[in-house]
Amino acid sequence: MAGKVEARKALLREALIDAAEAQIKLGGLSTLKARPLAQAAGCALGAIYNIFDDLDALVMAVNARTFRCLGAFVSARVTEAADQSPNTQLVIMSHAYLHFAADHTFLWRALFDLEMSVDGTVPEWYLLELRAVFGLIAAPLAQLFPDMKRDELDLMVRALFSAVHGIVLLGLERRISAVPQDQIETMLSQILREIGNS
């Protein structure tokens, strides 16, 4: 009997994640509401909170899925360019990140719009998804800076991610001179091709 209950819970959990993902994809994180979510998942309103502590926990489950999709998308582009220079791989990654963000804007924004910090309670599985994305950046950087200590490399990965993310975010929000997407790509290329050349 316990097995059937757990199986039903697992099915409801996936249905809720699917429904939340669909709501966020259409209108962004601010449109996620419990009542329509329960209707879409075919459950009672209270059943949501039997599966997730709150809507933030549900959003984190959606975000983990988005991180996996983002990682797979970027990784596929880098795999195609495995014989390219580390700088070119970084450029390809940044362009893939831009295209993913442009094509899945609301889901991508939910990765950063959910209020949480490393000082709060962040599940280990969530941090693992984030580390997987950072790992993609670390590989070419380690080739460019083979003598760099691990903690310095980790810091550079985060700095580079922050720089690329900032350009993509501002560019997609049309906050930097309303540049078209291909010019955002040019900006990213200009910066990333210079890493390690100074």
Backbone as CSV, one residue per row, in Angstrom:
resi,resn,N_x,N_y,N_z,CA_x,CA_y,CA_z,C_x,C_y,C_z
1,MET,0.828,-1.216,0.000,0.000,0.000,0.000,0.854,1.253,0.000
2,ALA,1.924,1.224,0.830,2.804,2.398,0.904,3.424,2.700,-0.452
3,GLY,3.726,1.631,-1.210,4.313,1.818,-2.542,3.371,2.551,-3.479
4,LYS,2.072,2.235,-3.394,1.085,2.898,-4.250,0.946,4.371,-3.879
5,VAL,0.980,4.656,-2.581,0.884,6.051,-2.113,2.082,6.849,-2.622
6,GLU,3.259,6.272,-2.494,4.466,6.965,-2.956,4.440,7.170,-4.465
7,ALA,3.936,6.174,-5.182,3.841,6.289,-6.643,2.880,7.410,-7.032
8,ARG,1.737,7.498,-6.314,0.769,8.576,-6.589,1.385,9.940,-6.282
9,LYS,2.145,10.013,-5.183,2.812,11.269,-4.824,3.823,11.676,-5.898
10,ALA,4.558,10.691,-6.391,5.558,10.969,-7.429,4.889,11.473,-8.704
11,LEU,3.763,10.858,-9.062,3.029,11.307,-10.251,2.491,12.720,-10.071
12,LEU,1.942,12.997,-8.876,1.419,14.331,-8.603,2.549,15.358,-8.595
13,ARG,3.702,14.972,-8.050,4.856,15.876,-8.028,5.231,16.278,-9.457
14,GLU,5.319,15.308,-10.356,5.661,15.603,-11.754,4.583,16.448,-12.422
15,ALA,3.320,16.156,-12.119,2.215,16.930,-12.701,2.275,18.384,-12.239
16,LEU,2.603,18.594,-10.974,2.716,19.954,-10.441,3.908,20.693,-11.058
17,ILE,5.021,19.996,-11.214,6.188,20.628,-11.853,5.856,20.984,-13.294
18,ASP,5.195,20.059,-14.012,4.801,20.334,-15.404,3.881,21.550,-15.479
19,ALA,2.900,21.598,-14.584,1.928,22.703,-14.588,2.606,24.023,-14.239
20,ALA,3.491,24.000,-13.243,4.203,25.224,-12.856,5.117,25.694,-13.981
21,GLU,5.792,24.749,-14.613,6.668,25.099,-15.734,5.863,25.756,-16.854
22,ALA,4.696,25.204,-17.156,3.850,25.760,-18.210,3.388,27.169,-17.853
23,GLN,2.997,27.393,-16.587,2.564,28.737,-16.163,3.702,29.740,-16.262
24,ILE,4.883,29.352,-15.760,6.032,30.264,-15.792,6.432,30.565,-17.227
25,LYS,6.433,29.530,-18.066,6.828,29.690,-19.472,5.943,30.700,-20.183
26,LEU,4.660,30.708,-19.842,3.713,31.613,-20.510,3.756,33.043,-19.991
27,GLY,3.928,33.206,-18.672,3.791,34.553,-18.129,4.824,34.991,-17.117
28,GLY,5.772,34.132,-16.821,6.794,34.507,-15.852,6.448,34.061,-14.449
29,LEU,7.415,34.204,-13.575,7.294,33.730,-12.200,6.149,34.410,-11.452
30,SER,5.903,35.668,-11.747,4.868,36.408,-11.020,3.456,35.886,-11.311
31,THR,3.296,35.109,-12.378,1.958,34.600,-12.730,1.652,33.269,-12.052
32,LEU,2.626,32.709,-11.348,2.421,31.399,-10.718,1.496,31.545,-9.507
33,LYS,0.324,30.962,-9.596,-0.674,31.020,-8.532,-1.138,29.606,-8.200
34,ALA,-1.394,29.370,-6.926,-1.693,28.020,-6.445,-2.984,27.453,-7.024
35,ARG,-4.056,28.251,-7.061,-5.356,27.711,-7.482,-5.339,27.227,-8.939
36,PRO,-4.880,28.063,-9.894,-4.813,27.562,-11.277,-3.845,26.393,-11.424
37,LEU,-2.811,26.394,-10.598,-1.830,25.319,-10.615,-2.483,23.994,-10.214
38,ALA,-3.277,24.032,-9.158,-3.980,22.827,-8.703,-4.952,22.341,-9.775
39,GLN,-5.653,23.271,-10.411,-6.593,22.890,-11.476,-5.849,22.207,-12.627
40,ALA,-4.717,22.789,-13.034,-3.954,22.233,-14.155,-3.393,20.862,-13.821
41,ALA,-3.019,20.659,-12.555,-2.447,19.371,-12.136,-3.524,18.362,-11.765
42,GLY,-4.793,18.824,-11.707,-5.904,17.925,-11.378,-5.920,17.470,-9.934
43,CYS,-5.596,18.415,-9.036,-5.584,18.046,-7.610,-6.250,19.147,-6.787
44,ALA,-6.495,18.844,-5.514,-7.029,19.849,-4.602,-5.937,20.858,-4.273
45,LEU,-6.346,22.057,-3.902,-5.391,23.120,-3.580,-4.415,22.689,-2.485
46,GLY,-4.943,22.076,-1.436,-4.096,21.653,-0.320,-3.105,20.560,-0.682
47,ALA,-3.392,19.814,-1.743,-2.507,18.711,-2.141,-1.135,19.223,-2.583
48,ILE,-1.095,20.458,-3.074,0.191,21.051,-3.480,1.157,21.019,-2.297
49,TYR,0.629,21.363,-1.113,1.474,21.516,0.064,1.729,20.191,0.787
50,ASN,1.119,19.113,0.276,1.495,17.779,0.734,2.755,17.306,-0.006
51,ILE,3.001,17.923,-1.150,4.143,17.537,-1.984,5.302,18.515,-1.818
52,PHE,4.990,19.801,-1.796,6.009,20.855,-1.668,5.711,21.700,-0.436
53,ASP,6.760,22.151,0.237,6.579,22.986,1.429,5.850,24.276,1.098
54,ASP,6.199,24.863,-0.058,5.575,26.103,-0.500,5.822,26.239,-1.998
55,LEU,5.313,27.326,-2.590,5.469,27.506,-4.036,6.928,27.739,-4.421
56,ASP,7.717,28.323,-3.515,9.146,28.503,-3.805,9.834,27.159,-4.019
57,ALA,9.475,26.168,-3.219,10.061,24.835,-3.369,9.667,24.224,-4.707
58,LEU,8.452,24.495,-5.137,8.004,24.023,-6.450,8.785,24.721,-7.564
59,VAL,8.973,26.027,-7.416,9.741,26.786,-8.416,11.177,26.254,-8.489
60,MET,11.740,25.896,-7.348,13.092,25.338,-7.349,13.152,24.037,-8.141
61,ALA,12.097,23.240,-8.065,12.045,21.997,-8.838,11.970,22.312,-10.339
62,VAL,11.197,23.327,-10.691,11.142,23.765,-12.097,12.508,24.279,-12.521
63,ASN,13.132,25.068,-11.650,14.444,25.641,-11.974,15.507,24.563,-12.169
64,ALA,15.434,23.507,-11.373,16.398,22.406,-11.539,16.253,21.804,-12.926
65,ARG,15.025,21.669,-13.377,14.766,21.149,-14.726,15.320,22.119,-15.775
66,THR,15.120,23.414,-15.535,15.616,24.425,-16.476,17.139,24.426,-16.523
67,PHE,17.781,24.292,-15.347,19.244,24.200,-15.314,19.726,23.014,-16.144
68,ARG,19.045,21.875,-16.021,19.448,20.690,-16.787,19.305,20.941,-18.281
69,CYS,18.194,21.578,-18.676,17.984,21.893,-20.099,19.035,22.873,-20.598
70,LEU,19.322,23.893,-19.790,20.337,24.874,-20.152,21.695,24.196,-20.294
71,GLY,22.055,23.373,-19.312,23.332,22.672,-19.357,23.449,21.780,-20.577
72,ALA,22.374,21.048,-20.900,22.389,20.158,-22.069,22.514,20.955,-23.359
73,PHE,21.820,22.088,-23.428,21.850,22.936,-24.622,23.254,23.493,-24.853
74,VAL,23.853,24.034,-23.791,25.198,24.610,-23.900,26.218,23.509,-24.174
75,SER,26.089,22.396,-23.463,27.029,21.287,-23.622,27.019,20.745,-25.049
76,ALA,25.849,20.642,-25.636,25.750,20.141,-27.015,26.496,21.058,-27.983
77,ARG,26.385,22.364,-27.772,27.083,23.314,-28.660,28.598,23.206,-28.484
78,VAL,29.042,23.017,-27.257,30.482,22.908,-26.987,31.025,21.592,-27.537
79,THR,30.252,20.515,-27.416,30.679,19.220,-27.950,30.927,19.301,-29.447
80,GLU,30.075,20.047,-30.132,30.251,20.230,-31.577,31.540,20.987,-31.898
81,ALA,32.059,21.736,-30.921,33.255,22.561,-31.141,34.424,22.078,-30.280
82,ALA,34.467,20.769,-30.015,35.491,20.222,-29.116,36.908,20.462,-29.628
83,ASP,37.070,20.599,-30.938,38.412,20.795,-31.507,38.798,22.272,-31.608
84,GLN,37.914,23.151,-31.151,38.180,24.590,-31.214,39.014,25.037,-30.009
85,SER,39.550,26.243,-30.102,40.351,26.801,-29.005,39.464,27.041,-27.777
86,PRO,40.058,27.113,-26.572,39.263,27.397,-25.365,38.479,28.704,-25.484
87,ASN,39.100,29.733,-26.084,38.394,31.007,-26.239,37.163,30.845,-27.129
88,THR,37.327,30.105,-28.218,36.194,29.878,-29.120,35.101,29.091,-28.410
89,GLN,35.496,28.120,-27.590,34.497,27.365,-26.827,33.727,28.280,-25.874
90,LEU,34.430,29.207,-25.243,33.756,30.162,-24.348,32.784,31.045,-25.130
91,VAL,33.192,31.471,-26.310,32.308,32.284,-27.160,31.067,31.478,-27.528
92,ILE,31.274,30.232,-27.952,30.151,29.372,-28.347,29.205,29.161,-27.164
93,MET,29.782,28.948,-25.974,28.957,28.797,-24.769,28.120,30.042,-24.509
94,SER,28.757,31.203,-24.623,28.038,32.451,-24.334,26.913,32.670,-25.333
95,HIS,27.151,32.331,-26.604,26.101,32.484,-27.613,24.959,31.498,-27.351
96,ALA,25.320,30.279,-26.938,24.290,29.292,-26.604,23.464,29.782,-25.412
97,TYR,24.139,30.356,-24.420,23.448,30.896,-23.241,22.476,31.998,-23.663
98,LEU,22.936,32.867,-24.544,22.080,33.947,-25.050,20.859,33.379,-25.767
99,HIS,21.064,32.406,-26.642,19.948,31.846,-27.410,18.961,31.118,-26.504
100,PHE,19.475,30.405,-25.512,18.587,29.734,-24.565,17.751,30.776,-23.822
101,ALA,18.400,31.829,-23.361,17.700,32.885,-22.624,16.648,33.566,-23.496
102,ALA,16.990,33.797,-24.754,16.052,34.460,-25.666,14.865,33.557,-26.007
103,ASP,15.121,32.254,-26.122,14.064,31.316,-26.514,13.207,30.848,-25.341
104,HIS,13.734,30.952,-24.131,13.011,30.481,-22.936,13.082,31.565,-21.850
105,THR,12.752,32.771,-22.226,13.022,33.929,-21.372,12.428,33.804,-19.973
106,PHE,11.158,33.451,-19.865,10.521,33.416,-18.541,11.090,32.299,-17.665
107,LEU,11.353,31.148,-18.246,11.952,30.056,-17.461,13.369,30.424,-17.048
108,TRP,14.113,31.036,-17.959,15.482,31.484,-17.649,15.472,32.537,-16.551
109,ARG,14.549,33.506,-16.650,14.462,34.549,-15.624,14.111,33.972,-14.256
110,ALA,13.293,32.914,-14.235,12.903,32.292,-12.958,14.101,31.728,-12.211
111,LEU,15.174,31.385,-12.936,16.387,30.899,-12.283,16.974,31.946,-11.345
112,PHE,16.746,33.216,-11.672,17.375,34.308,-10.929,16.360,35.176,-10.177
113,ASP,15.086,35.071,-10.550,14.066,35.887,-9.896,13.590,35.300,-8.573
114,LEU,13.792,33.999,-8.395,13.408,33.385,-7.122,14.350,33.877,-6.037
115,GLU,13.782,34.427,-4.983,14.604,35.002,-3.920,15.204,33.915,-3.049
116,MET,16.531,33.789,-3.149,17.265,32.874,-2.275,18.734,33.220,-2.391
117,SER,19.494,32.778,-1.414,20.926,33.044,-1.423,21.651,31.839,-0.851
118,VAL,22.958,31.804,-1.036,23.740,30.684,-0.510,23.722,30.672,1.017
119,ASP,23.370,31.800,1.654,23.278,31.848,3.114,21.999,31.198,3.630
120,GLY,21.009,31.067,2.729,19.745,30.451,3.120,19.812,28.935,2.964
121,THR,18.643,28.300,3.045,18.585,26.854,2.893,18.382,26.512,1.425
122,VAL,19.459,26.140,0.768,19.393,25.750,-0.634,19.695,24.257,-0.705
123,PRO,18.776,23.465,-1.255,19.011,22.016,-1.303,20.278,21.670,-2.095
124,GLU,20.915,20.590,-1.680,22.162,20.170,-2.331,21.939,19.839,-3.802
125,TRP,20.793,19.227,-4.155,20.538,18.873,-5.544,20.463,20.118,-6.425
126,TYR,19.978,21.217,-5.849,19.879,22.468,-6.606,21.278,23.024,-6.877
127,LEU,22.124,22.976,-5.858,23.504,23.446,-6.014,24.268,22.580,-7.009
128,LEU,23.973,21.280,-7.047,24.626,20.385,-8.000,24.290,20.770,-9.439
129,GLU,23.027,21.148,-9.681,22.635,21.573,-11.037,23.396,22.841,-11.432
130,LEU,23.523,23.762,-10.492,24.258,24.997,-10.756,25.735,24.700,-11.016
131,ARG,26.297,23.809,-10.205,27.721,23.458,-10.377,27.967,22.802,-11.734
132,ALA,26.994,22.047,-12.223,27.148,21.402,-13.535,27.286,22.443,-14.631
133,VAL,26.496,23.521,-14.532,26.602,24.612,-15.511,27.957,25.304,-15.375
134,PHE,28.375,25.561,-14.136,29.677,26.196,-13.912,30.818,25.305,-14.409
135,GLY,30.630,23.990,-14.310,31.659,23.061,-14.759,31.946,23.184,-16.250
136,LEU,30.916,23.507,-17.022,31.112,23.698,-18.463,32.053,24.868,-18.733
137,ILE,31.933,25.913,-17.923,32.783,27.101,-18.098,34.197,26.813,-17.603
138,ALA,34.299,26.021,-16.541,35.605,25.760,-15.920,36.560,25.024,-16.855
139,ALA,36.037,24.131,-17.707,36.904,23.298,-18.550,37.793,24.131,-19.487
140,PRO,37.238,25.032,-20.316,38.120,25.832,-21.169,38.968,26.830,-20.385
141,LEU,38.447,27.337,-19.269,39.247,28.259,-18.454,40.469,27.554,-17.870
142,ALA,40.301,26.301,-17.483,41.439,25.537,-16.950,42.504,25.335,-18.024
143,GLN,42.085,25.237,-19.280,43.051,25.126,-20.388,43.792,26.445,-20.592
144,LEU,43.059,27.543,-20.434,43.677,28.857,-20.619,44.614,29.217,-19.471
145,PHE,44.271,28.750,-18.265,45.058,29.081,-17.068,45.429,27.800,-16.322
146,PRO,46.326,26.976,-16.889,46.638,25.673,-16.275,47.291,25.763,-14.906
147,ASP,47.921,26.893,-14.593,48.609,27.022,-13.301,47.745,27.681,-12.226
148,MET,46.518,28.023,-12.574,45.649,28.715,-11.621,45.164,27.757,-10.544
149,LYS,45.164,28.211,-9.306,44.674,27.400,-8.193,43.164,27.210,-8.326
150,ARG,42.690,26.115,-7.733,41.283,25.748,-7.875,40.335,26.853,-7.393
151,ASP,40.631,27.438,-6.223,39.728,28.477,-5.697,39.745,29.720,-6.579
152,GLU,40.904,30.032,-7.171,40.994,31.173,-8.086,40.211,30.887,-9.370
153,LEU,40.304,29.647,-9.841,39.566,29.257,-11.048,38.062,29.320,-10.802
154,ASP,37.638,28.832,-9.634,36.210,28.889,-9.285,35.704,30.322,-9.274
155,LEU,36.527,31.220,-8.730,36.140,32.630,-8.678,36.058,33.213,-10.085
156,MET,37.012,32.829,-10.955,36.993,33.329,-12.322,35.772,32.805,-13.078
157,VAL,35.410,31.550,-12.826,34.208,30.977,-13.458,32.982,31.811,-13.086
158,ARG,32.852,32.117,-11.802,31.694,32.903,-11.343,31.726,34.323,-11.905
159,ALA,32.924,34.899,-11.980,33.050,36.249,-12.537,32.663,36.260,-14.013
160,LEU,33.141,35.265,-14.740,32.845,35.194,-16.170,31.361,34.945,-16.404
161,PHE,30.784,34.035,-15.609,29.350,33.789,-15.725,28.565,35.068,-15.444
162,SER,28.962,35.787,-14.396,28.269,37.033,-14.037,28.363,38.060,-15.156
163,ALA,29.534,38.153,-15.782,29.723,39.118,-16.874,28.841,38.759,-18.071
164,VAL,28.870,37.499,-18.462,28.054,37.058,-19.604,26.578,37.217,-19.280
165,HIS,26.190,36.788,-18.080,24.779,36.907,-17.682,24.323,38.367,-17.709
166,GLY,25.170,39.267,-17.211,24.816,40.693,-17.204,24.609,41.236,-18.607
167,ILE,25.492,40.888,-19.519,25.358,41.365,-20.906,24.081,40.807,-21.532
168,VAL,23.835,39.512,-21.304,22.636,38.886,-21.867,21.375,39.505,-21.269
169,LEU,21.348,39.651,-19.951,20.173,40.211,-19.279,19.888,41.634,-19.758
170,LEU,20.902,42.472,-19.730,20.704,43.865,-20.150,20.354,43.950,-21.625
171,GLY,20.977,43.095,-22.418,20.696,43.103,-23.851,19.273,42.679,-24.161
172,LEU,18.823,41.598,-23.523,17.468,41.114,-23.782,16.410,42.056,-23.228
173,GLU,16.750,42.790,-22.188,15.803,43.766,-21.647,15.899,45.099,-22.377
174,ARG,16.743,45.155,-23.385,16.912,46.370,-24.198,17.391,47.549,-23.365
175,ARG,18.242,47.256,-22.380,18.713,48.327,-21.508,20.050,48.896,-21.946
176,ILE,20.706,48.256,-22.910,21.981,48.802,-23.362,21.867,49.143,-24.838
177,SER,21.398,50.340,-25.070,21.303,50.898,-26.416,20.406,50.100,-27.352
178,ALA,19.547,49.270,-26.807,18.611,48.487,-27.618,19.306,47.769,-28.763
179,VAL,20.417,47.108,-28.454,21.168,46.434,-29.512,20.461,45.152,-29.936
180,PRO,20.482,44.836,-31.232,19.880,43.582,-31.685,20.681,42.376,-31.181
181,GLN,20.073,41.198,-31.247,20.684,40.004,-30.669,22.040,39.696,-31.285
182,ASP,22.204,39.902,-32.572,23.497,39.583,-33.184,24.598,40.505,-32.660
183,GLN,24.232,41.720,-32.260,25.238,42.607,-31.682,25.572,42.224,-30.244
184,ILE,24.618,41.619,-29.543,24.923,41.079,-28.218,25.955,39.965,-28.388
185,GLU,25.775,39.138,-29.405,26.747,38.086,-29.694,28.127,38.680,-29.957
186,THR,28.166,39.776,-30.718,29.443,40.431,-31.019,30.105,40.935,-29.746
187,MET,29.325,41.545,-28.860,29.863,42.034,-27.590,30.474,40.890,-26.787
188,LEU,29.752,39.776,-26.705,30.244,38.616,-25.962,31.536,38.091,-26.579
189,SER,31.559,38.022,-27.906,32.750,37.520,-28.606,33.959,38.398,-28.349
190,GLN,33.750,39.707,-28.391,34.863,40.645,-28.182,35.516,40.438,-26.820
191,ILE,34.702,40.224,-25.811,35.230,40.052,-24.451,35.903,38.691,-24.289
192,LEU,35.238,37.644,-24.724,35.708,36.293,-24.435,36.929,35.898,-25.268
193,ARG,37.083,36.492,-26.433,38.252,36.162,-27.250,39.529,36.752,-26.644
194,GLU,39.374,37.730,-25.749,40.548,38.373,-25.156,41.022,37.710,-23.859
195,ILE,40.213,36.803,-23.312,40.586,36.174,-22.046,41.869,35.362,-22.224
196,GLY,42.825,35.609,-21.357,44.082,34.891,-21.386,45.110,35.460,-22.352
197,ASN,44.732,36.527,-23.059,45.649,37.106,-24.053,46.454,38.278,-23.513
198,SER,46.190,38.673,-22.259,46.902,39.831,-21.730,48.169,39.420,-21.024
